[in-house]
Amino acid sequence: MSRAASSERNAVGSDDGPAPESSPAGLPDAATPDAAAPARHGIDDPALTGSVETVDVNKHTLAENVMGVVTGVFLASFGLFLLKTSGAVSGGTAGLALLTSYATGWTFGVLFVLVNVPFFALAVWKKGWPFTLRTILTVVMLSAFSYLHPLMFDIDGINPIYGTLAGNLLVGVGLLILFRHGASLGGINILALVLQERAGLRAGYVQMGFDVVIVLTSLTVVSPWIVLLSALGAVVLNLVLAMNHKAGRYVGHT
């Protein structure tokens, strides 16, 4: 076929729409690498592909969610137990409950539930009922653990530096586990998660801002030395969240 005839044939073909794109490197269509079938090309890690065929691999099972929530609540509640034993305060609604318990003598467990009640409406509005119900469950569980720990541990005294730093570290790890299983400890945690999802702000940094205000308010109840320790502990807690709870880093979902 002459070059002119070939050009004329191409021009006619263009009237029917663009020709199908050729396969990379001249491969026939059947041999084109398919991102939706990573296993055929030696890539079977859903964290790398996130394809439709593998995305369900990342979904937490009911058993994983139950274990994750129980573990997260236990660690957070034990951390708060160390904080209370040290006479320190923390941030979030847990910190508000601790602060109020020092000022009024009311038990932490009751105050923690009461402080969280207004935030449940925000959870329903922005996060939906499944998240809200899990959060209510975690709040009630943490309140129950707050009564259990003193019965299991007879601590006459604890170094306030150790108690404050270790307590906040445990609370941070507990919160991280809860976030990754679609739950939280309510209150400021809910607001921090909503702002991270809607405004792109890191949940850890948002939480840190609120915690600084709460810890400074504790100057009216505890000594400046304890406030300083509590502020340092709040930084430890929120660095755990800021460095580990990032969008796209964790592929598991509820």
N, C-alpha and C positions, 0 to 999 in steps of 0.2 A: 504494500500500500504506500502511495506517495505521501510526502510530508504534508502537502496541501489537503489531501483527502483525510489524513489523520486529524488535522486541525479542524476541518469542517465537521468531522464526526464528533469531536470533543465539544464543539460549539453547540451542536444539536443536543447532545446529552445534557448540557448545562441547563437547557430549558426545563428539564424534568426535575430540577433540584440538584443540590450538591451531591457529588459522588460519595459513596461511603468512604470513611477514613480508612486508610490502609493500616494494617497491623504494624506495631513497632518492629523495626529491624526486618521487615519483609515477612514476618510470620503469618501464617494463615489465621483467620479469626478464631478457629478452634484452639489454637495454641497460644492465644494472647493471655498473658498472666491475668488472673482474675482475683482482685482484692477480696472478693466475697468468699473465696475458697482458699484461705491461707494454708490449710493443711497440705494441699497438693503441691505447694512450693516450699515446703520445709518451715513454714511459719505458722505455728499453732498457738501462739500466745495471744489471748484476747486483749491483753493490755496494750499490745502493739497494733492490733488490727481494729478492734472495736466493731467488727463487722456484724451484720444481722445474724449470721449463722453462729457467732460465738458470744454475743452480748449476754445471753442468758447464763453463760458460765459464770459471769460476775455476780449474779443475783444471789443474795444471802438466803439460805434456807431458814425455815422457822426455828430450827434448833440452833442455828448460828446466831440468829437475832436474839433469842432468849438468853443464850449463854453470854453474848456480847453485852446485853443490857444489864444482866445480873452482875457480871464482872465489872463493868463501868461504874455502876451504882455502888458496889462494895468498895472499890478503890477510892472513889470520891468521898464516900461516907467515912471511911477510915481516915482519910486525909483531914477531913473536917473534925473528926474526933481528936486527932493530934493537935490541930489548931486550937480547939476549945480547951484541951488540957494544958496547952502552953499559954492560954490567956490571950492569944492573938486573934486577929480578925482576918477576913478575906474579902474578896470582891463579890459582885453579883448578888443575887437574892440570898444566897447562903451567907454572904458577909453581912447583909442587912439583918438576917435572922440572928446571927451570932451577936451582932452589935446590940440589937434590941433585947436579946436574952441577958446580956451583961447589965443593961440599964434597968430592966424591969424584973428580972428574976424568973421570967416565964421560960418554959422548956424550949429548947431549940427545935425539936420535932414539930411542935404545934405551930410555932412562928414561921417555920420554913414553908409549911403548907399555906398558911394565911397570906404570906407575902407573895406567893406565886399565883394566887387566884386571879388577879387582874390580867396577868400575862397570858392566861389560857385563851382569852378572847382573841388576842393577837395571833396566837398559834392557829386557832381555827380559821381565822380570816386569811392568813398568809401561807400557812403550811398544810392546812387540811386536817380532817379528823383523824386519819391514821397516825400522823405525827403527834397530834395533840393528845390522843389517848395514850400513846407510848410515853409522852412526857408526863402526863398525870400519874401514870404507873410508876415512873422513875422517882417522881417527887414523893409519892406515898412510900415507896420502898426505902428511899434515903431517910425519910422521917422514922421509919421502923428500925432501920439499922442504927440510927442515932441513939435509940434506947437499948439496942442489943450490945453495942461495943462496951459501954461502961460495965455491963454485967459480966463480960468475958475477960476484961482487962482491969487489973487493980493497979493503977499507976499513981503512986504517991507524988511523984514529981518528974518533970522532964525538962531537959535543957531547952530554953525557949528558942534558941537559934536553930537547933536541930529540929525541934517540933514544928517551927514555922516553915522552914525550908522544905523539910520532908513532907509535911502536910500539904503544902501547895503543889509540890511535885506530883503527889499521888492524886490530888484533885484534878490537875491538868491532864494526866494520863487517863483518868476515869472519864473526863469530859470528851477527850479525843475518841475513846472507844464508843461512847454513846453517840457522838456525832456521826460516826461511820456506820452506825446501825440505825440511823434515822430517828434518834431520840435526843433528848437534852435534859438538863436539870431545871428547865423552865426559866422564867424571868429574863434577865439580861442575855442569857444564852440564846433564847429565841430571837430577840432583837438583833443580836450579833449575826446570827445565821441568815436572817432576812436581809440585813444590809449587805452581807457578803454576796448573796444570790442576786439581789436587785440592783445594788450600786457598785458591786465589785470591790467592796472594802473587805480587808482581811478580818475574819471573825475574831482572831486573837487580838488584833490591834484595837478593834472596836471595844471588845471586852476590857482591854487594858485601860482605855480612857475612862470608862465608867468605874472601874475598880479603883483608880486613883482617887476619884471623888469620894467614894465610899470609905476608903481607908483614911483619907484626910479627915472625914467627918468623925471618925472614931477617936480623934483627939479629945473629944468631949467626954469620953468614957474611960479610955485606957491611957497609960503613960506614953510620953513621946518616944521612949525607947522601943516599946512594943509596936507603936505605929510605924516607926522606921523599919523594924523587922518585918511587919506585915506588908509594907510597901515593897520591900525586897522580895518577899514571898510571892506577892501578886505579879511581879515582873517574871519570876520563875514560872509561875502557872501559865501566864499568857504567852511566854516564849515557846512553851511546849505546843500550844495551839497554833501560834503564828508560823512556826517552823515546820509543822507537820500537817496541818489541815489546810491544804491548798487545792484549788479546783484542778481536776484532772490528774492529781497525783495518785489518788486511790480509786481503783476501778470497781471495787465491790459496791453494790447498791442494794437497797431494801425493796 
